[in-house]
Amino acid sequence: MMTLPNFTQGDFLRQHIQSILAFYEPNVDDPKGGFYQNFLDDGQVYDKSTRHLVSSTRFVFNYARAYLEFKEQKYLDRVNAGIEFIRRAHFNEQYKSYGWLLKVHEAKVETVDHNNHCYGFAFVMLAYSWAIRVGHPKAAEYLEETWLTMECVFWDPHHALYKDEFDVTLTTDSGYRGQNANMHTCEALIAAYHATQDNKFLDRALLVADSIVNKQASLTEGLIWEHFHADWSVDWDYNKDDPKNLFRPWGFQPGHQTEWAKLLVMLYQITQKEWLLLRAQSLFDRALAVAWDKKNQGIVYGFDLDHQVCDGEKYFWVQAESLAAARYLYAYTQKKQYLQWHNMIWQYAWKYMVDHQYGAWFRILSSDNTKIDNQKSPIGKTDYHTMGACYDMLSLTL
């Protein structure tokens, strides 16, 4: 029988972060710049050319937090290399835009998807915010530039939310609206506030949170729906035929209910506004009541309008964000149910999601917790969710 660690201890969390960093360590650096972004279970790179803006920025987040925690120069060097690659390869100086998907060849970088996503800009803002905290000399300038572009292009003051997608020139609006981009923008705004102490970031984070978890959720019986029309009315059918879409899945996403719960408690930490803590508890409680797999354990990926499971697979990020949310809720409510959830989710993840042979977390398991493929970390993953959750929880143990 597997011996379980004490999941609440700081030493455990630091060791677990180090074990994930060790998975990427041998093969993450691309001599041509930036980081490789597609890893098999054993850490080998299976696609050396594809670069995604989300992965490029998440690696900067990973190594900035690693440097702050462990003070190793190689992590600071990677922050600087990551920012350099983002500015050189993703950033379009003419439009102040960011290429979504690249192919890196021996002699050049080719942008294969020029569209600009608020989701991507959110992670650009997150990367710059953490780069400020490790002393990058231009990160504050880059953060302000990103804020201004988002303000001019993506921000919709009438609805107090961010629009989702524009073309390369940042002029043609796709018409799609989504909560996911707003959630990660809220996360980035919180990080920007901590990095700069500028209240404009905190005020905007609170406004976006209120718009999603109160105003928009009131249209869908208090839970957060993913997709909306241009006027922010609910789009019930978007991606209904593509429920496993990487960034825009159909259905209620339990992991997004709990991720919002974590962000709301983070805002409560700063502001002590009671509604944030109350909404966090409601979102977490309702999500887990439906999404916990009583037979096989773990939290399922999605449930439908009748609160029936529509995707029973287990995704790494759902478990990671949920256990962090539970830990935050316990810290600020002292309700034992949240500590029990934290331990139960950790026990599940430790048994099934964590790769005790090679390190890091498996990306996705079937409903009965068997592996689906051997791609540990394809574009978009980077274990930002898992290490981020550990750092967040580590802050509660100090």
Contacts in CASP RR format, 6 or more apart in sequence:
PFRMAT RR
TARGET T0000
AUTHOR 0000-0000-0000
METHOD contacts of the structure
MODEL  1
MMTLPNFTQGDFLRQHIQSILAFYEPNVDDPKGGFYQNFLDDGQVYDKST
RHLVSSTRFVFNYARAYLEFKEQKYLDRVNAGIEFIRRAHFNEQYKSYGW
LLKVHEAKVETVDHNNHCYGFAFVMLAYSWAIRVGHPKAAEYLEETWLTM
ECVFWDPHHALYKDEFDVTLTTDSGYRGQNANMHTCEALIAAYHATQDNK
FLDRALLVADSIVNKQASLTEGLIWEHFHADWSVDWDYNKDDPKNLFRPW
GFQPGHQTEWAKLLVMLYQITQKEWLLLRAQSLFDRALAVAWDKKNQGIV
YGFDLDHQVCDGEKYFWVQAESLAAARYLYAYTQKKQYLQWHNMIWQYAW
KYMVDHQYGAWFRILSSDNTKIDNQKSPIGKTDYHTMGACYDMLSLTL
2 350 0 8 1.000
2 351 0 8 1.000
4 347 0 8 1.000
4 350 0 8 1.000
5 12 0 8 1.000
5 350 0 8 1.000
6 12 0 8 1.000
7 323 0 8 1.000
7 342 0 8 1.000
7 343 0 8 1.000
7 346 0 8 1.000
7 347 0 8 1.000
7 350 0 8 1.000
8 327 0 8 1.000
8 342 0 8 1.000
8 393 0 8 1.000
8 397 0 8 1.000
9 397 0 8 1.000
10 394 0 8 1.000
10 397 0 8 1.000
13 390 0 8 1.000
13 391 0 8 1.000
13 393 0 8 1.000
13 394 0 8 1.000
13 397 0 8 1.000
14 69 0 8 1.000
14 394 0 8 1.000
16 390 0 8 1.000
17 66 0 8 1.000
17 69 0 8 1.000
17 387 0 8 1.000
17 390 0 8 1.000
17 391 0 8 1.000
17 394 0 8 1.000
18 70 0 8 1.000
19 359 0 8 1.000
19 360 0 8 1.000
20 359 0 8 1.000
20 360 0 8 1.000
20 361 0 8 1.000
20 383 0 8 1.000
20 386 0 8 1.000
20 387 0 8 1.000
21 62 0 8 1.000
21 66 0 8 1.000
21 387 0 8 1.000
22 359 0 8 1.000
23 39 0 8 1.000
23 43 0 8 1.000
23 355 0 8 1.000
23 358 0 8 1.000
23 359 0 8 1.000
23 360 0 8 1.000
23 376 0 8 1.000
23 383 0 8 1.000
24 39 0 8 1.000
24 43 0 8 1.000
24 360 0 8 1.000
24 377 0 8 1.000
24 382 0 8 1.000
24 383 0 8 1.000
26 43 0 8 1.000
27 36 0 8 1.000
27 39 0 8 1.000
27 43 0 8 1.000
27 44 0 8 1.000
27 45 0 8 1.000
28 35 0 8 1.000
28 36 0 8 1.000
28 59 0 8 1.000
28 78 0 8 1.000
29 35 0 8 1.000
29 36 0 8 1.000
29 78 0 8 1.000
29 81 0 8 1.000
30 36 0 8 1.000
30 48 0 8 1.000
30 104 0 8 1.000
32 104 0 8 1.000
32 106 0 8 1.000
33 81 0 8 1.000
33 82 0 8 1.000
33 84 0 8 1.000
33 85 0 8 1.000
33 89 0 8 1.000
33 104 0 8 1.000
34 51 0 8 1.000
34 56 0 8 1.000
34 59 0 8 1.000
34 81 0 8 1.000
34 82 0 8 1.000
34 84 0 8 1.000
34 85 0 8 1.000
34 89 0 8 1.000
35 55 0 8 1.000
35 56 0 8 1.000
35 59 0 8 1.000
35 78 0 8 1.000
35 81 0 8 1.000
35 82 0 8 1.000
35 85 0 8 1.000
36 45 0 8 1.000
36 48 0 8 1.000
37 47 0 8 1.000
37 50 0 8 1.000
37 51 0 8 1.000
37 52 0 8 1.000
37 55 0 8 1.000
37 56 0 8 1.000
37 59 0 8 1.000
37 377 0 8 1.000
37 378 0 8 1.000
37 379 0 8 1.000
37 380 0 8 1.000
37 382 0 8 1.000
38 45 0 8 1.000
38 46 0 8 1.000
38 47 0 8 1.000
38 48 0 8 1.000
38 50 0 8 1.000
38 375 0 8 1.000
38 377 0 8 1.000
38 378 0 8 1.000
38 379 0 8 1.000
39 45 0 8 1.000
39 46 0 8 1.000
39 375 0 8 1.000
39 376 0 8 1.000
39 377 0 8 1.000
39 378 0 8 1.000
40 46 0 8 1.000
40 374 0 8 1.000
40 375 0 8 1.000
40 376 0 8 1.000
41 355 0 8 1.000
41 358 0 8 1.000
41 362 0 8 1.000
41 374 0 8 1.000
41 375 0 8 1.000
41 376 0 8 1.000
42 358 0 8 1.000
42 376 0 8 1.000
43 358 0 8 1.000
43 376 0 8 1.000
43 377 0 8 1.000
46 375 0 8 1.000
48 104 0 8 1.000
49 103 0 8 1.000
49 104 0 8 1.000
49 105 0 8 1.000
50 101 0 8 1.000
50 102 0 8 1.000
50 103 0 8 1.000
50 104 0 8 1.000
50 379 0 8 1.000
51 89 0 8 1.000
51 90 0 8 1.000
51 101 0 8 1.000
51 102 0 8 1.000
51 103 0 8 1.000
51 104 0 8 1.000
51 109 0 8 1.000
51 379 0 8 1.000
52 100 0 8 1.000
52 101 0 8 1.000
52 102 0 8 1.000
52 379 0 8 1.000
52 380 0 8 1.000
53 86 0 8 1.000
53 90 0 8 1.000
53 98 0 8 1.000
53 99 0 8 1.000
53 100 0 8 1.000
53 101 0 8 1.000
53 117 0 8 1.000
53 120 0 8 1.000
53 123 0 8 1.000
53 124 0 8 1.000
54 119 0 8 1.000
54 120 0 8 1.000
54 123 0 8 1.000
54 379 0 8 1.000
54 380 0 8 1.000
55 379 0 8 1.000
55 380 0 8 1.000
55 381 0 8 1.000
55 382 0 8 1.000
56 82 0 8 1.000
56 85 0 8 1.000
56 86 0 8 1.000
56 89 0 8 1.000
56 90 0 8 1.000
57 86 0 8 1.000
57 120 0 8 1.000
57 123 0 8 1.000
57 124 0 8 1.000
57 126 0 8 1.000
57 127 0 8 1.000
58 123 0 8 1.000
58 127 0 8 1.000
58 380 0 8 1.000
58 382 0 8 1.000
58 384 0 8 1.000
59 78 0 8 1.000
59 82 0 8 1.000
59 382 0 8 1.000
60 78 0 8 1.000
60 79 0 8 1.000
60 82 0 8 1.000
60 83 0 8 1.000
60 86 0 8 1.000
60 127 0 8 1.000
60 130 0 8 1.000
60 131 0 8 1.000
61 123 0 8 1.000
61 126 0 8 1.000
61 127 0 8 1.000
61 130 0 8 1.000
61 384 0 8 1.000
61 388 0 8 1.000
62 382 0 8 1.000
62 383 0 8 1.000
62 384 0 8 1.000
62 387 0 8 1.000
63 75 0 8 1.000
63 76 0 8 1.000
63 78 0 8 1.000
63 79 0 8 1.000
63 82 0 8 1.000
64 75 0 8 1.000
64 79 0 8 1.000
64 127 0 8 1.000
64 130 0 8 1.000
64 131 0 8 1.000
64 133 0 8 1.000
64 134 0 8 1.000
65 130 0 8 1.000
65 387 0 8 1.000
65 388 0 8 1.000
65 391 0 8 1.000
66 72 0 8 1.000
66 75 0 8 1.000
66 387 0 8 1.000
67 75 0 8 1.000
67 76 0 8 1.000
67 79 0 8 1.000
67 134 0 8 1.000
68 133 0 8 1.000
68 134 0 8 1.000
69 391 0 8 1.000
69 394 0 8 1.000
76 134 0 8 1.000
79 130 0 8 1.000
79 131 0 8 1.000
79 134 0 8 1.000
79 136 0 8 1.000
80 136 0 8 1.000
83 127 0 8 1.000
83 128 0 8 1.000
83 131 0 8 1.000
83 136 0 8 1.000
83 138 0 8 1.000
83 139 0 8 1.000
83 142 0 8 1.000
86 98 0 8 1.000
86 124 0 8 1.000
86 127 0 8 1.000
87 142 0 8 1.000
88 109 0 8 1.000
89 102 0 8 1.000
89 104 0 8 1.000
89 109 0 8 1.000
90 98 0 8 1.000
90 99 0 8 1.000
90 102 0 8 1.000
91 97 0 8 1.000
91 98 0 8 1.000
91 99 0 8 1.000
92 98 0 8 1.000
92 99 0 8 1.000
92 114 0 8 1.000
92 168 0 8 1.000
95 168 0 8 1.000
95 169 0 8 1.000
95 170 0 8 1.000
96 145 0 8 1.000
96 149 0 8 1.000
96 170 0 8 1.000
97 114 0 8 1.000
97 116 0 8 1.000
97 149 0 8 1.000
97 166 0 8 1.000
97 168 0 8 1.000
97 169 0 8 1.000
97 170 0 8 1.000
98 116 0 8 1.000
98 120 0 8 1.000
98 121 0 8 1.000
98 124 0 8 1.000
99 111 0 8 1.000
99 113 0 8 1.000
99 114 0 8 1.000
99 115 0 8 1.000
99 116 0 8 1.000
99 168 0 8 1.000
100 113 0 8 1.000
100 114 0 8 1.000
100 115 0 8 1.000
100 116 0 8 1.000
100 117 0 8 1.000
100 120 0 8 1.000
101 111 0 8 1.000
101 112 0 8 1.000
101 113 0 8 1.000
102 109 0 8 1.000
102 110 0 8 1.000
102 111 0 8 1.000
102 112 0 8 1.000
103 109 0 8 1.000
103 110 0 8 1.000
103 112 0 8 1.000
104 110 0 8 1.000
114 167 0 8 1.000
114 168 0 8 1.000
115 165 0 8 1.000
115 166 0 8 1.000
115 167 0 8 1.000
115 168 0 8 1.000
115 174 0 8 1.000
116 153 0 8 1.000
116 165 0 8 1.000
116 166 0 8 1.000
116 167 0 8 1.000
116 168 0 8 1.000
116 170 0 8 1.000
117 164 0 8 1.000
117 165 0 8 1.000
117 181 0 8 1.000
117 247 0 8 1.000
118 150 0 8 1.000
118 154 0 8 1.000
118 162 0 8 1.000
118 163 0 8 1.000
118 164 0 8 1.000
118 165 0 8 1.000
118 181 0 8 1.000
118 182 0 8 1.000
118 185 0 8 1.000
119 164 0 8 1.000
119 180 0 8 1.000
119 181 0 8 1.000
119 184 0 8 1.000
119 247 0 8 1.000
120 181 0 8 1.000
120 184 0 8 1.000
121 146 0 8 1.000
121 149 0 8 1.000
121 150 0 8 1.000
121 154 0 8 1.000
121 185 0 8 1.000
122 181 0 8 1.000
122 184 0 8 1.000
122 185 0 8 1.000
122 187 0 8 1.000
122 188 0 8 1.000
123 184 0 8 1.000
123 188 0 8 1.000
124 146 0 8 1.000
125 143 0 8 1.000
125 146 0 8 1.000
125 147 0 8 1.000
125 150 0 8 1.000
125 185 0 8 1.000
125 188 0 8 1.000
125 189 0 8 1.000
125 191 0 8 1.000
125 192 0 8 1.000
126 184 0 8 1.000
126 187 0 8 1.000
126 188 0 8 1.000
126 191 0 8 1.000
128 136 0 8 1.000
128 139 0 8 1.000
128 140 0 8 1.000
128 142 0 8 1.000
128 143 0 8 1.000
128 146 0 8 1.000
128 192 0 8 1.000
129 139 0 8 1.000
129 143 0 8 1.000
129 188 0 8 1.000
129 191 0 8 1.000
129 192 0 8 1.000
129 194 0 8 1.000
129 195 0 8 1.000
129 196 0 8 1.000
130 191 0 8 1.000
130 195 0 8 1.000
131 139 0 8 1.000
131 142 0 8 1.000
132 139 0 8 1.000
132 140 0 8 1.000
132 143 0 8 1.000
132 195 0 8 1.000
132 196 0 8 1.000
133 194 0 8 1.000
133 195 0 8 1.000
140 195 0 8 1.000
140 196 0 8 1.000
143 192 0 8 1.000
143 195 0 8 1.000
143 196 0 8 1.000
147 192 0 8 1.000
147 200 0 8 1.000
147 201 0 8 1.000
149 170 0 8 1.000
150 162 0 8 1.000
150 185 0 8 1.000
153 163 0 8 1.000
153 166 0 8 1.000
153 170 0 8 1.000
154 162 0 8 1.000
154 163 0 8 1.000
154 164 0 8 1.000
154 166 0 8 1.000
155 162 0 8 1.000
155 163 0 8 1.000
156 162 0 8 1.000
156 163 0 8 1.000
159 211 0 8 1.000
159 232 0 8 1.000
160 207 0 8 1.000
160 208 0 8 1.000
160 210 0 8 1.000
160 211 0 8 1.000
160 215 0 8 1.000
161 177 0 8 1.000
161 182 0 8 1.000
161 208 0 8 1.000
161 211 0 8 1.000
161 212 0 8 1.000
161 216 0 8 1.000
161 232 0 8 1.000
162 181 0 8 1.000
162 182 0 8 1.000
162 185 0 8 1.000
162 208 0 8 1.000
163 173 0 8 1.000
163 175 0 8 1.000
163 177 0 8 1.000
164 174 0 8 1.000
164 175 0 8 1.000
164 176 0 8 1.000
164 177 0 8 1.000
164 178 0 8 1.000
164 181 0 8 1.000
165 173 0 8 1.000
165 174 0 8 1.000
165 175 0 8 1.000
165 176 0 8 1.000
166 172 0 8 1.000
166 173 0 8 1.000
166 174 0 8 1.000
173 230 0 8 1.000
175 229 0 8 1.000
175 230 0 8 1.000
176 227 0 8 1.000
176 230 0 8 1.000
176 238 0 8 1.000
177 227 0 8 1.000
177 228 0 8 1.000
177 229 0 8 1.000
177 230 0 8 1.000
177 232 0 8 1.000
177 235 0 8 1.000
178 226 0 8 1.000
178 227 0 8 1.000
178 228 0 8 1.000
178 248 0 8 1.000
179 212 0 8 1.000
179 216 0 8 1.000
179 224 0 8 1.000
179 225 0 8 1.000
179 226 0 8 1.000
179 227 0 8 1.000
179 228 0 8 1.000
179 256 0 8 1.000
180 226 0 8 1.000
180 247 0 8 1.000
180 248 0 8 1.000
180 256 0 8 1.000
182 208 0 8 1.000
182 211 0 8 1.000
182 212 0 8 1.000
183 212 0 8 1.000
183 256 0 8 1.000
183 259 0 8 1.000
183 260 0 8 1.000
183 263 0 8 1.000
185 208 0 8 1.000
186 205 0 8 1.000
186 208 0 8 1.000
186 209 0 8 1.000
186 212 0 8 1.000
186 263 0 8 1.000
187 263 0 8 1.000
189 201 0 8 1.000
189 202 0 8 1.000
189 204 0 8 1.000
189 205 0 8 1.000
189 208 0 8 1.000
190 201 0 8 1.000
190 202 0 8 1.000
190 205 0 8 1.000
190 263 0 8 1.000
190 266 0 8 1.000
190 267 0 8 1.000
190 270 0 8 1.000
192 198 0 8 1.000
192 201 0 8 1.000
193 199 0 8 1.000
193 201 0 8 1.000
193 202 0 8 1.000
193 205 0 8 1.000
193 270 0 8 1.000
202 267 0 8 1.000
202 270 0 8 1.000
202 271 0 8 1.000
205 267 0 8 1.000
206 267 0 8 1.000
206 271 0 8 1.000
206 273 0 8 1.000
209 260 0 8 1.000
209 263 0 8 1.000
209 264 0 8 1.000
209 267 0 8 1.000
209 276 0 8 1.000
212 224 0 8 1.000
212 260 0 8 1.000
213 224 0 8 1.000
213 260 0 8 1.000
213 264 0 8 1.000
213 279 0 8 1.000
213 283 0 8 1.000
214 275 0 8 1.000
214 279 0 8 1.000
216 224 0 8 1.000
216 225 0 8 1.000
216 228 0 8 1.000
216 232 0 8 1.000
217 223 0 8 1.000
217 224 0 8 1.000
217 225 0 8 1.000
219 225 0 8 1.000
219 233 0 8 1.000
219 234 0 8 1.000
220 234 0 8 1.000
222 282 0 8 1.000
222 286 0 8 1.000
223 252 0 8 1.000
223 257 0 8 1.000
223 283 0 8 1.000
223 286 0 8 1.000
223 287 0 8 1.000
224 252 0 8 1.000
224 253 0 8 1.000
224 256 0 8 1.000
224 257 0 8 1.000
224 260 0 8 1.000
224 283 0 8 1.000
225 234 0 8 1.000
225 236 0 8 1.000
225 251 0 8 1.000
225 252 0 8 1.000
226 238 0 8 1.000
226 248 0 8 1.000
226 249 0 8 1.000
226 250 0 8 1.000
226 251 0 8 1.000
226 252 0 8 1.000
226 253 0 8 1.000
226 256 0 8 1.000
227 234 0 8 1.000
227 235 0 8 1.000
227 236 0 8 1.000
227 238 0 8 1.000
227 239 0 8 1.000
227 248 0 8 1.000
227 250 0 8 1.000
228 234 0 8 1.000
228 235 0 8 1.000
229 235 0 8 1.000
236 305 0 8 1.000
238 248 0 8 1.000
238 250 0 8 1.000
239 245 0 8 1.000
239 248 0 8 1.000
239 249 0 8 1.000
239 250 0 8 1.000
240 250 0 8 1.000
242 248 0 8 1.000
242 249 0 8 1.000
242 250 0 8 1.000
243 249 0 8 1.000
243 250 0 8 1.000
243 251 0 8 1.000
243 302 0 8 1.000
243 310 0 8 1.000
243 311 0 8 1.000
244 301 0 8 1.000
244 311 0 8 1.000
244 313 0 8 1.000
246 380 0 8 1.000
249 301 0 8 1.000
249 302 0 8 1.000
249 311 0 8 1.000
250 310 0 8 1.000
251 302 0 8 1.000
251 303 0 8 1.000
251 304 0 8 1.000
251 305 0 8 1.000
251 310 0 8 1.000
252 287 0 8 1.000
252 290 0 8 1.000
252 302 0 8 1.000
252 303 0 8 1.000
252 304 0 8 1.000
252 305 0 8 1.000
252 307 0 8 1.000
253 301 0 8 1.000
253 302 0 8 1.000
253 318 0 8 1.000
254 287 0 8 1.000
254 288 0 8 1.000
254 290 0 8 1.000
254 291 0 8 1.000
254 299 0 8 1.000
254 300 0 8 1.000
254 301 0 8 1.000
254 302 0 8 1.000
254 303 0 8 1.000
254 318 0 8 1.000
254 322 0 8 1.000
255 287 0 8 1.000
255 291 0 8 1.000
255 299 0 8 1.000
255 317 0 8 1.000
255 318 0 8 1.000
255 321 0 8 1.000
255 322 0 8 1.000
257 283 0 8 1.000
257 284 0 8 1.000
257 286 0 8 1.000
257 287 0 8 1.000
258 283 0 8 1.000
258 284 0 8 1.000
258 287 0 8 1.000
258 288 0 8 1.000
258 299 0 8 1.000
258 318 0 8 1.000
258 321 0 8 1.000
258 322 0 8 1.000
258 325 0 8 1.000
258 326 0 8 1.000
259 321 0 8 1.000
259 322 0 8 1.000
259 325 0 8 1.000
260 280 0 8 1.000
260 283 0 8 1.000
261 279 0 8 1.000
261 280 0 8 1.000
261 281 0 8 1.000
261 283 0 8 1.000
261 284 0 8 1.000
261 287 0 8 1.000
261 325 0 8 1.000
261 328 0 8 1.000
261 329 0 8 1.000
262 280 0 8 1.000
262 321 0 8 1.000
262 324 0 8 1.000
262 325 0 8 1.000
262 328 0 8 1.000
262 392 0 8 1.000
264 276 0 8 1.000
264 277 0 8 1.000
264 279 0 8 1.000
264 280 0 8 1.000
264 283 0 8 1.000
265 276 0 8 1.000
265 277 0 8 1.000
265 280 0 8 1.000
265 325 0 8 1.000
265 328 0 8 1.000
265 329 0 8 1.000
265 331 0 8 1.000
265 332 0 8 1.000
266 328 0 8 1.000
266 392 0 8 1.000
267 273 0 8 1.000
267 276 0 8 1.000
268 274 0 8 1.000
268 276 0 8 1.000
268 277 0 8 1.000
268 280 0 8 1.000
268 332 0 8 1.000
269 332 0 8 1.000
277 332 0 8 1.000
277 333 0 8 1.000
280 325 0 8 1.000
280 328 0 8 1.000
280 329 0 8 1.000
281 329 0 8 1.000
281 333 0 8 1.000
284 322 0 8 1.000
284 325 0 8 1.000
284 326 0 8 1.000
284 329 0 8 1.000
284 338 0 8 1.000
284 341 0 8 1.000
287 322 0 8 1.000
288 299 0 8 1.000
288 322 0 8 1.000
288 341 0 8 1.000
290 303 0 8 1.000
290 307 0 8 1.000
290 309 0 8 1.000
291 299 0 8 1.000
291 300 0 8 1.000
291 302 0 8 1.000
291 303 0 8 1.000
291 309 0 8 1.000
292 298 0 8 1.000
292 299 0 8 1.000
292 300 0 8 1.000
293 299 0 8 1.000
293 300 0 8 1.000
293 312 0 8 1.000
293 314 0 8 1.000
293 367 0 8 1.000
296 367 0 8 1.000
296 368 0 8 1.000
296 369 0 8 1.000
297 344 0 8 1.000
297 348 0 8 1.000
297 351 0 8 1.000
297 352 0 8 1.000
297 369 0 8 1.000
298 314 0 8 1.000
298 319 0 8 1.000
298 345 0 8 1.000
298 348 0 8 1.000
298 352 0 8 1.000
298 369 0 8 1.000
299 314 0 8 1.000
299 318 0 8 1.000
299 319 0 8 1.000
299 322 0 8 1.000
299 345 0 8 1.000
300 309 0 8 1.000
300 311 0 8 1.000
300 312 0 8 1.000
300 313 0 8 1.000
300 314 0 8 1.000
300 318 0 8 1.000
300 367 0 8 1.000
301 311 0 8 1.000
301 312 0 8 1.000
301 313 0 8 1.000
301 314 0 8 1.000
301 315 0 8 1.000
301 318 0 8 1.000
302 309 0 8 1.000
302 310 0 8 1.000
302 311 0 8 1.000
302 312 0 8 1.000
303 309 0 8 1.000
303 310 0 8 1.000
304 310 0 8 1.000
312 367 0 8 1.000
313 364 0 8 1.000
313 365 0 8 1.000
313 366 0 8 1.000
313 367 0 8 1.000
313 372 0 8 1.000
314 352 0 8 1.000
314 353 0 8 1.000
314 364 0 8 1.000
314 365 0 8 1.000
314 366 0 8 1.000
314 367 0 8 1.000
314 369 0 8 1.000
315 363 0 8 1.000
315 364 0 8 1.000
316 349 0 8 1.000
316 353 0 8 1.000
316 361 0 8 1.000
316 362 0 8 1.000
316 363 0 8 1.000
316 364 0 8 1.000
316 381 0 8 1.000
316 385 0 8 1.000
316 386 0 8 1.000
317 385 0 8 1.000
317 386 0 8 1.000
319 345 0 8 1.000
319 348 0 8 1.000
319 349 0 8 1.000
319 353 0 8 1.000
320 349 0 8 1.000
320 361 0 8 1.000
320 385 0 8 1.000
320 386 0 8 1.000
320 388 0 8 1.000
320 389 0 8 1.000
321 385 0 8 1.000
321 389 0 8 1.000
322 341 0 8 1.000
322 345 0 8 1.000
323 341 0 8 1.000
323 342 0 8 1.000
323 345 0 8 1.000
323 346 0 8 1.000
323 349 0 8 1.000
323 389 0 8 1.000
323 393 0 8 1.000
324 388 0 8 1.000
324 389 0 8 1.000
324 392 0 8 1.000
324 393 0 8 1.000
326 338 0 8 1.000
326 339 0 8 1.000
326 341 0 8 1.000
326 342 0 8 1.000
326 345 0 8 1.000
327 338 0 8 1.000
327 339 0 8 1.000
327 342 0 8 1.000
327 392 0 8 1.000
327 393 0 8 1.000
327 396 0 8 1.000
328 392 0 8 1.000
328 396 0 8 1.000
329 335 0 8 1.000
329 338 0 8 1.000
330 336 0 8 1.000
330 338 0 8 1.000
330 339 0 8 1.000
330 342 0 8 1.000
331 396 0 8 1.000
349 361 0 8 1.000
352 362 0 8 1.000
352 365 0 8 1.000
352 369 0 8 1.000
353 361 0 8 1.000
353 362 0 8 1.000
353 365 0 8 1.000
354 360 0 8 1.000
354 361 0 8 1.000
354 362 0 8 1.000
355 361 0 8 1.000
355 362 0 8 1.000
355 376 0 8 1.000
358 376 0 8 1.000
360 376 0 8 1.000
360 377 0 8 1.000
360 383 0 8 1.000
360 386 0 8 1.000
361 383 0 8 1.000
361 386 0 8 1.000
362 371 0 8 1.000
362 376 0 8 1.000
363 375 0 8 1.000
363 376 0 8 1.000
363 377 0 8 1.000
363 378 0 8 1.000
363 381 0 8 1.000
364 372 0 8 1.000
364 373 0 8 1.000
365 371 0 8 1.000
365 372 0 8 1.000
366 372 0 8 1.000
377 383 0 8 1.000
END
